[in-house]
Amino acid sequence: MAAAPLRVLACGDVEGRLEALFGRVRTIQGKSGRFDMLLCVGNFFGSTSETEWAEYRAGAKKGRRGLYSGASGLQIVYLSGIEYQDEPAPAYSFSAKDVEELKTSLLSTPDFKGVDILLTSPWPRGVGTFANSAGEIDTKKCGSKLVSDLAASLKPRYHFAALEKAYYERLPYRNHTVLQETPQHVSRFIALANVGNTSKKKYLYAFSIVPMSLMDPVELVKQPQDTTENPYRKSRKEAQKTKAPLHAEEEPSCQFFFDLNKHQGKKRPSDGKERGDFQPKQAKKPSKTVGPCWFCLASPEVEKHLVVSIGTHCYLALAKGGLLPDHVLILPIGHYQSVVDLSSEVVEEVTKYKSALKEFFRSKGKRYVLFERNYRSQHLQLQVIPVPLDHCTSEDIKESFIAQAQEQQIELLEIPEHSDITQVAQPGTPYFYVELDTGEKLFHRIRGRFPLHFGREVLASEALLALPQRADWRRCAAERAEEAAQARAFRRDFQPFDFALRA
């Protein structure tokens, strides 16, 4: 028989307004029935408090951190106060030592899988990464990195915080790496406003929970449809910040840019400033080529008459022997072998090109399909091919890829919409990857031989574009003059959507 769920109320900053809080709780219980417990986070004491709290306020009695295990089996971890860097930490604060000791005591438990509830006062720093907007709160700057570290380690099913006088319910996030680790339960972060606030922001949150220890394992690890990546998992950008600073020879002091309104191929030195709203340059640099590269923009082998847009870190070019006249490639200017090798600033510009192309193709009644084959290739090529909206749905496209993969004994797996490809493939791993403009993604880890034209063959099939004769690019070669004319036409049409021209 399934365990009965506990009914819980969580509250934000009380700030001494006990009568207002309990009045509201009585009203809720009168309408919805009794709750099993009330949990409070944030600033509990007001400027005037009862004398019974005096010893806690003075620090004579402390409740800085700990684990509460109820008779029901519910596990609640709490960390009181705000972050303080130095030791000894004063009353109503916590230090890195507190967090480390709390983590050690819990993680040493045999078969530790996570906790039911985590209560902290500050928000975890960076909780908004991969998530829905937190409104006016900048989640990259507010909150505590120590709390982020604690949440990442303890994997709470629910995490409540306050102090920012705002209500924010983040999309649930996963606690495992897709396709690499055993599925685990998701975590939900909820920030609550202050009691009785005049803006009517939500400060009480009601929910039901069955203790993790009593749940069916299959039910526990179910992933809601809107689950995102873990916001605390170290991204490349964060990892690169810990690396040594750029050496002089690593500074891209001479970058190639091309003014598409003037003579192509003109080289001008970079002034060291980044165009667009990018993060500071990272230490990760392009890998070295083995022999000549046809796609490094500075290379003499590049067919520059096909180039249609150039940004700071990436460029756009028509595909040689394209499946369609508006079949384009997104390519990094420097030499990178695959998406998982890209530095953070290049990833940002790739994303901007994808957004611009989606808007451009939708204006023409089309949706794009993007794929990458990191196998027997030297330079990253993101193939972007438009498909008329009235030709087929995104579901048709996805089913065609999966069906034709099965026919060739290729295991093509769907990965969650909010997943990053870097979470399922490590640098150096051969793979094939498909992305629809809806955000849906398919992934295959290549372990042996792989058909080089698989992506084009699927799109050229009768089920989609019905152009089987154009599945091999070598059979679609055109004269240079025709290619140049197609590039000029695409460049003209794409101009209103080209962010690189506005930089």
C-alpha positions as CSV (number, residue, x, y, z in Angstrom):
1,M,0.0,0.0,0.0
2,A,1.3,3.4,-0.9
3,A,2.4,5.7,1.9
4,A,0.1,8.7,2.7
5,P,1.7,12.0,1.6
6,L,2.5,14.6,4.2
7,R,0.9,18.1,3.7
8,V,3.5,20.8,4.2
9,L,3.4,24.6,4.1
10,A,6.6,26.6,3.4
11,C,6.9,30.3,4.3
12,G,9.3,33.1,3.3
13,D,10.7,35.9,5.5
14,V,8.4,36.2,8.5
15,E,10.2,39.3,9.8
16,G,8.4,39.0,13.2
17,R,4.9,39.2,11.6
18,L,3.7,36.1,13.5
19,E,0.1,37.2,13.8
20,A,-0.1,37.9,10.1
21,L,1.5,34.5,9.3
22,F,-0.7,32.4,11.7
23,G,-3.8,34.3,10.6
24,R,-3.1,33.3,7.0
25,V,-2.3,29.7,8.0
26,R,-5.6,29.4,9.9
27,T,-7.5,30.7,6.9
28,I,-5.8,28.2,4.6
29,Q,-6.4,25.3,7.0
30,G,-10.0,26.3,7.3
31,K,-10.4,26.0,3.5
32,S,-8.1,23.1,2.7
33,G,-7.8,21.1,5.9
34,R,-4.9,20.7,8.3
35,F,-1.3,20.6,7.3
36,D,1.3,18.4,9.0
37,M,4.0,21.1,9.3
38,L,5.0,24.7,8.6
39,L,8.6,25.4,7.5
40,C,10.0,28.9,7.6
41,V,13.0,30.2,5.7
42,G,14.7,33.6,5.5
43,N,14.5,36.4,8.1
44,F,12.3,35.1,10.8
45,F,12.9,37.7,13.5
46,G,11.5,41.2,13.2
47,S,13.0,44.4,14.6
48,T,11.0,43.8,17.8
49,S,10.7,40.2,19.0
50,E,9.6,38.3,22.0
51,T,12.2,37.9,24.8
52,E,12.0,34.2,24.4
53,W,14.0,34.6,21.2
54,A,16.7,36.7,22.9
55,E,19.2,33.8,23.5
56,Y,19.0,32.7,19.9
57,R,19.3,36.3,18.6
58,A,22.4,36.8,20.8
59,G,23.9,33.5,19.6
60,A,23.9,31.9,23.1
61,K,21.7,29.2,21.5
62,K,22.5,28.1,18.0
63,G,20.8,26.1,15.3
64,R,23.2,26.8,12.5
65,R,22.9,23.6,10.5
66,G,21.6,20.1,10.8
67,L,19.3,17.3,9.7
68,Y,15.7,16.8,11.0
69,S,14.4,13.3,10.5
70,G,10.7,13.0,11.3
71,A,8.9,9.9,12.4
72,S,7.4,9.6,8.9
73,G,10.9,9.2,7.4
74,L,10.9,12.7,5.9
75,Q,14.4,14.2,5.9
76,I,14.8,18.0,6.1
77,V,18.3,19.6,6.0
78,Y,18.6,23.2,7.2
79,L,21.4,25.8,7.0
80,S,20.7,28.9,9.0
81,G,21.9,32.5,8.4
82,I,23.8,34.1,5.5
83,E,27.2,33.2,4.0
84,Y,30.3,34.5,5.9
85,Q,33.7,33.9,4.4
86,D,35.9,34.0,7.5
87,E,36.2,31.8,10.6
88,P,34.8,31.9,13.2
89,A,31.5,32.8,11.6
90,P,29.4,35.0,13.7
91,A,25.9,34.1,14.9
92,Y,23.3,34.0,12.1
93,S,25.8,33.1,9.5
94,F,27.4,30.1,8.0
95,S,30.9,29.4,6.5
96,A,32.5,27.1,4.0
97,K,33.4,24.9,7.0
98,D,29.7,24.6,8.1
99,V,28.7,23.5,4.6
100,E,31.5,21.1,4.2
101,E,30.8,19.4,7.6
102,L,27.1,19.2,6.8
103,K,27.9,17.6,3.4
104,T,30.3,15.2,4.9
105,S,27.9,14.0,7.6
106,L,25.2,13.3,5.0
107,L,27.2,12.0,2.1
108,S,28.9,9.5,4.3
109,T,25.6,7.8,4.8
110,P,25.5,4.4,3.0
111,D,23.5,4.5,-0.3
112,F,22.9,8.3,0.0
113,K,20.6,9.4,-2.8
114,G,19.5,12.8,-1.7
115,V,17.2,14.5,0.9
116,D,13.6,15.4,0.8
117,I,13.8,19.1,1.7
118,L,16.6,21.7,2.0
119,L,15.9,25.0,3.8
120,T,18.3,27.9,3.4
121,S,18.0,31.6,3.8
122,P,20.0,32.8,0.7
123,W,19.2,31.7,-2.8
124,P,21.8,29.4,-4.4
125,R,24.0,31.4,-6.8
126,G,23.2,30.7,-10.4
127,V,20.0,28.8,-9.8
128,G,18.4,30.5,-12.9
129,T,20.9,28.8,-15.3
130,F,18.9,26.8,-18.0
131,A,15.7,27.9,-16.4
132,N,12.7,30.2,-16.6
133,S,13.2,33.9,-15.8
134,A,13.4,35.0,-12.2
135,G,12.1,38.5,-13.1
136,E,14.1,41.3,-11.6
137,I,16.4,39.0,-9.7
138,D,19.8,38.4,-11.3
139,T,20.4,34.8,-10.3
140,K,24.0,35.0,-11.5
141,K,24.8,37.6,-8.9
142,C,22.4,37.1,-6.0
143,G,22.6,34.3,-3.4
144,S,25.4,32.1,-2.1
145,K,27.8,29.9,-4.0
146,L,28.1,27.7,-0.9
147,V,24.4,27.1,-1.0
148,S,24.7,26.1,-4.7
149,D,27.4,23.7,-3.7
150,L,25.3,22.3,-0.9
151,A,22.2,21.9,-3.2
152,A,24.3,20.2,-5.9
153,S,25.6,17.7,-3.4
154,L,22.5,16.9,-1.4
155,K,20.1,16.8,-4.3
156,P,17.0,18.0,-2.4
157,R,13.6,17.2,-3.9
158,Y,12.5,20.6,-2.7
159,H,14.7,23.5,-1.9
160,F,13.2,26.6,-0.2
161,A,14.9,30.0,0.2
162,A,14.0,33.7,0.8
163,L,15.7,37.1,1.5
164,E,15.1,38.6,-1.9
165,K,11.5,39.6,-1.2
166,A,10.4,37.8,-4.4
167,Y,8.5,34.6,-5.4
168,Y,10.2,32.4,-7.9
169,E,9.4,28.8,-8.7
170,R,12.1,27.4,-10.9
171,L,11.5,24.6,-13.5
172,P,12.5,21.2,-12.0
173,Y,16.1,20.2,-12.8
174,R,17.7,16.8,-13.1
175,N,20.4,15.4,-10.9
176,H,22.1,13.1,-13.4
177,T,23.8,13.3,-16.7
178,V,21.5,12.1,-19.5
179,L,22.7,8.8,-21.2
180,Q,25.7,8.6,-18.9
181,E,24.3,8.1,-15.4
182,T,21.4,6.2,-13.8
183,P,18.3,8.4,-13.7
184,Q,17.7,10.2,-10.4
185,H,14.9,12.2,-8.9
186,V,14.5,15.9,-9.9
187,S,14.9,18.9,-7.7
188,R,12.6,21.9,-7.4
189,F,13.7,25.3,-6.1
190,I,11.1,27.7,-4.7
191,A,11.9,31.2,-3.4
192,L,9.3,32.8,-1.3
193,A,8.5,36.5,-0.6
194,N,8.1,38.2,2.8
195,V,5.0,37.8,4.9
196,G,2.3,40.4,4.4
197,N,4.2,42.2,1.6
198,T,2.2,45.0,-0.1
199,S,2.9,43.7,-3.6
200,K,0.9,40.5,-2.9
201,K,3.8,38.3,-3.8
202,K,3.5,34.7,-2.8
203,Y,5.0,33.9,0.6
204,L,3.3,30.6,1.4
205,Y,3.7,27.5,-0.6
206,A,1.6,24.4,-0.1
207,F,2.6,20.9,-1.3
208,S,2.3,17.2,-0.5
209,I,5.3,14.9,-0.3
210,V,5.9,11.2,0.4
211,P,9.3,10.7,2.0
212,M,11.9,9.5,-0.5
213,S,12.6,6.4,1.6
214,L,9.0,5.2,1.2
215,M,8.6,5.9,-2.5
216,D,8.6,3.4,-5.4
217,P,12.0,3.9,-7.1
218,V,10.4,4.1,-10.5
219,E,8.0,6.8,-9.4
220,L,10.8,8.7,-7.6
221,V,12.9,9.1,-10.7
222,K,10.1,10.1,-13.2
223,Q,11.2,13.2,-15.1
224,P,8.5,15.9,-15.7
225,Q,8.3,17.2,-19.3
226,D,9.7,20.6,-18.4
227,T,12.8,19.3,-16.6
228,T,16.0,21.2,-17.3
229,E,19.7,20.6,-16.9
230,N,21.2,21.0,-13.5
231,P,22.1,24.7,-13.0
232,Y,25.0,23.9,-10.7
233,R,26.9,21.5,-12.9
234,K,30.1,23.2,-13.9
235,S,29.8,24.5,-17.5
236,R,32.9,24.9,-19.6
237,K,32.7,28.6,-19.0
238,E,33.1,28.2,-15.2
239,A,35.7,25.5,-15.5
240,Q,37.8,27.7,-17.8
241,K,37.9,30.5,-15.2
242,T,40.0,28.2,-13.0
243,K,42.6,27.7,-15.7
244,A,45.7,29.8,-16.1
245,P,45.3,33.2,-17.8
246,L,46.0,33.6,-21.5
247,H,49.6,33.7,-22.5
248,A,50.7,36.3,-25.0
249,E,50.8,33.8,-27.9
250,E,47.2,32.7,-27.1
251,E,45.7,36.2,-27.4
252,P,43.8,36.3,-30.7
253,S,45.5,39.5,-31.6
254,C,45.1,39.0,-35.3
255,Q,41.6,37.7,-36.2
256,F,40.3,37.5,-39.8
257,F,37.2,39.5,-40.6
258,F,35.6,40.1,-43.9
259,D,33.6,43.2,-44.9
260,L,30.9,41.6,-47.1
261,N,30.2,45.1,-48.6
262,K,33.7,45.4,-49.8
263,H,36.4,43.1,-51.3
264,Q,36.2,39.7,-49.7
265,G,39.3,38.3,-48.0
266,K,40.6,41.5,-46.6
267,K,42.4,40.9,-43.3
268,R,42.2,43.5,-40.5
269,P,43.6,43.2,-37.0
270,S,41.3,42.7,-34.1
271,D,41.3,45.6,-31.6
272,G,40.8,43.1,-28.8
273,K,37.2,44.2,-28.2
274,E,34.4,41.7,-28.6
275,R,31.4,42.6,-30.7
276,G,28.0,41.9,-29.1
277,D,27.2,41.2,-25.5
278,F,29.6,38.4,-24.8
279,Q,31.4,37.1,-21.7
280,P,35.1,37.8,-21.3
281,K,37.4,35.8,-23.5
282,Q,38.2,32.3,-22.1
283,A,41.5,30.6,-22.1
284,K,40.3,27.7,-24.3
285,K,41.7,28.2,-27.8
286,P,41.1,26.4,-31.1
287,S,42.9,23.2,-31.6
288,K,45.7,22.9,-34.1
289,T,44.9,21.5,-37.6
290,V,46.6,18.5,-39.2
291,G,47.2,19.7,-42.7
292,P,45.2,22.3,-44.6
293,C,41.6,23.0,-43.4
294,W,38.8,23.8,-45.8
295,F,36.8,25.6,-43.2
296,C,39.1,27.7,-41.0
297,L,38.2,31.2,-42.3
298,A,41.9,32.3,-42.4
299,S,42.8,29.3,-44.6
300,P,43.5,29.9,-48.3
301,E,41.5,26.7,-49.0
302,V,38.2,28.4,-47.9
303,E,35.9,29.1,-50.8
304,K,35.0,32.6,-49.6
305,H,32.5,33.2,-52.4
306,L,30.1,31.0,-50.4
307,V,30.4,33.0,-47.2
308,V,27.2,34.9,-46.4
309,S,27.7,36.3,-42.9
310,I,30.7,36.7,-40.5
311,G,30.4,37.3,-36.8
312,T,33.1,37.6,-34.2
313,H,33.7,33.9,-33.6
314,C,31.6,32.1,-36.2
315,Y,30.6,32.5,-39.8
316,L,27.8,31.4,-42.1
317,A,28.4,29.9,-45.5
318,L,26.3,28.2,-48.2
319,A,27.0,24.4,-48.3
320,K,29.0,23.4,-51.4
321,G,26.7,21.0,-53.3
322,G,23.9,21.9,-51.0
323,L,20.8,19.8,-50.7
324,L,18.8,23.0,-51.4
325,P,19.9,26.5,-52.5
326,D,19.5,27.8,-49.0
327,H,21.3,24.9,-47.3
328,V,23.8,26.7,-45.0
329,L,26.6,25.8,-42.6
330,I,27.4,27.4,-39.2
331,L,31.1,27.2,-38.8
332,P,33.6,28.5,-36.1
333,I,36.2,31.0,-37.5
334,G,38.9,29.2,-35.6
335,H,39.6,25.5,-35.7
336,Y,37.3,23.4,-33.5
337,Q,36.5,19.8,-34.3
338,S,33.0,19.6,-32.7
339,V,30.4,21.4,-30.7
340,V,31.7,19.9,-27.5
341,D,35.1,21.4,-28.1
342,L,33.8,25.0,-28.4
343,S,34.8,27.7,-26.0
344,S,31.9,29.5,-24.3
345,E,32.0,32.6,-26.5
346,V,31.8,30.5,-29.6
347,V,28.8,28.6,-28.2
348,E,27.0,31.9,-27.6
349,E,27.5,33.0,-31.1
350,V,26.4,29.7,-32.5
351,T,23.2,30.1,-30.5
352,K,22.7,33.5,-32.0
353,Y,23.1,32.2,-35.5
354,K,20.6,29.4,-34.8
355,S,18.0,31.9,-33.5
356,A,18.6,34.2,-36.5
357,L,18.2,31.3,-39.0
358,K,15.0,30.1,-37.2
359,E,13.5,33.5,-37.6
360,F,14.7,33.9,-41.2
361,F,13.4,30.5,-42.3
362,R,10.1,30.9,-40.5
363,S,9.6,34.2,-42.4
364,K,9.8,32.1,-45.5
365,G,7.4,29.4,-44.3
366,K,10.1,26.9,-43.4
367,R,11.6,25.2,-40.4
368,Y,15.2,24.2,-40.2
369,V,16.8,20.9,-39.3
370,L,20.4,21.0,-38.0
371,F,22.8,18.1,-37.8
372,E,26.4,17.5,-37.0
373,R,28.5,14.5,-37.8
374,N,31.6,14.4,-35.5
375,Y,33.1,11.4,-37.4
376,R,35.8,11.5,-40.1
377,S,35.7,15.3,-40.1
378,Q,38.3,17.8,-39.1
379,H,36.4,21.1,-38.6
380,L,33.0,21.6,-37.0
381,Q,30.2,21.9,-39.6
382,L,26.7,22.5,-38.4
383,Q,24.5,21.6,-41.4
384,V,21.3,23.7,-41.4
385,I,18.7,22.6,-44.0
386,P,15.2,24.2,-44.3
387,V,12.1,22.2,-44.8
388,P,8.8,23.8,-45.9
389,L,6.3,24.0,-43.0
390,D,3.5,22.6,-45.2
391,H,5.6,19.7,-46.3
392,C,5.9,17.9,-43.0
393,T,5.7,18.5,-39.2
394,S,8.7,18.4,-36.8
395,E,7.3,15.1,-35.6
396,D,7.4,13.7,-39.1
397,I,11.1,14.8,-39.3
398,K,11.9,13.2,-36.0
399,E,10.1,9.9,-36.9
400,S,11.9,9.8,-40.3
401,F,15.4,10.1,-38.6
402,I,14.5,7.4,-36.0
403,A,12.9,5.0,-38.5
404,Q,15.8,5.2,-41.0
405,A,18.3,4.9,-38.1
406,Q,16.6,1.7,-37.0
407,E,16.8,0.3,-40.5
408,Q,20.5,0.7,-40.4
409,Q,21.0,-0.5,-36.8
410,I,21.8,3.0,-35.6
411,E,20.7,3.7,-32.0
412,L,19.3,7.3,-32.3
413,L,18.2,8.4,-28.9
414,E,16.0,11.4,-28.0
415,I,17.6,13.6,-25.4
416,P,15.7,16.2,-23.3
417,E,15.0,19.6,-24.8
418,H,16.9,21.5,-22.2
419,S,20.0,19.2,-22.3
420,D,23.3,20.4,-23.5
421,I,25.1,18.2,-26.0
422,T,28.2,18.6,-23.8
423,Q,26.3,16.6,-21.1
424,V,26.1,13.5,-23.3
425,A,29.3,13.6,-25.3
426,Q,32.9,14.2,-24.1
427,P,35.5,15.9,-26.3
428,G,37.0,13.4,-28.7
429,T,33.8,11.2,-28.8
430,P,32.5,10.4,-32.3
431,Y,28.8,11.1,-32.6
432,F,25.9,12.1,-34.8
433,Y,23.5,14.8,-33.6
434,V,20.2,16.2,-34.9
435,E,18.4,19.3,-33.6
436,L,15.0,20.7,-34.7
437,D,14.2,24.3,-34.4
438,T,11.7,23.3,-31.7
439,G,14.6,22.4,-29.5
440,E,14.1,18.6,-29.8
441,K,17.3,16.7,-30.1
442,L,18.4,13.2,-31.3
443,F,21.9,11.7,-30.5
444,H,23.9,8.7,-31.6
445,R,27.3,7.8,-30.1
446,I,29.3,6.3,-33.0
447,R,31.2,3.2,-31.9
448,G,32.1,1.7,-35.3
449,R,31.4,2.6,-38.9
450,F,28.8,5.3,-39.7
451,P,27.2,6.3,-43.1
452,L,28.8,9.6,-44.0
453,H,25.7,10.9,-45.8
454,F,23.1,9.7,-43.2
455,G,21.8,13.2,-42.3
456,R,21.3,14.2,-45.9
457,E,19.9,10.9,-46.9
458,V,17.1,11.1,-44.3
459,L,16.2,14.7,-45.4
460,A,16.4,13.8,-49.1
461,S,14.2,10.8,-48.7
462,E,10.7,10.6,-50.2
463,A,9.2,11.0,-46.7
464,L,10.7,14.5,-46.4
465,L,12.1,16.5,-49.2
466,A,11.8,13.8,-51.9
467,L,15.2,14.6,-53.4
468,P,17.0,11.3,-53.2
469,Q,19.2,12.2,-56.1
470,R,20.8,15.0,-54.0
471,A,21.8,12.8,-51.0
472,D,25.5,13.0,-52.0
473,W,26.9,16.5,-52.1
474,R,29.5,15.5,-54.7
475,R,26.6,14.9,-57.2
476,C,25.2,18.4,-56.6
477,A,28.2,20.5,-57.6
478,A,27.5,23.8,-59.4
479,E,29.6,26.2,-61.3
480,R,31.4,28.8,-59.2
481,A,29.4,31.6,-60.8
482,E,26.1,29.9,-59.9
483,E,27.3,29.4,-56.3
484,A,28.3,33.0,-56.0
485,A,24.9,34.1,-57.3
486,Q,23.1,31.9,-54.8
487,A,25.3,33.3,-52.0
488,R,24.5,36.9,-53.0
489,A,20.8,36.1,-53.0
490,F,20.9,34.5,-49.6
491,R,23.0,37.3,-48.1
492,R,20.5,39.9,-49.4
493,D,17.5,38.0,-48.0
494,F,19.2,37.2,-44.7
495,Q,20.4,40.8,-44.1
496,P,17.4,41.9,-41.9
497,F,18.1,38.9,-39.6
498,D,21.9,39.1,-39.6
499,F,23.0,40.3,-36.1
500,A,26.6,40.4,-37.3
501,L,25.8,43.4,-39.4
502,R,24.3,45.3,-36.4
503,A,27.3,44.6,-34.2
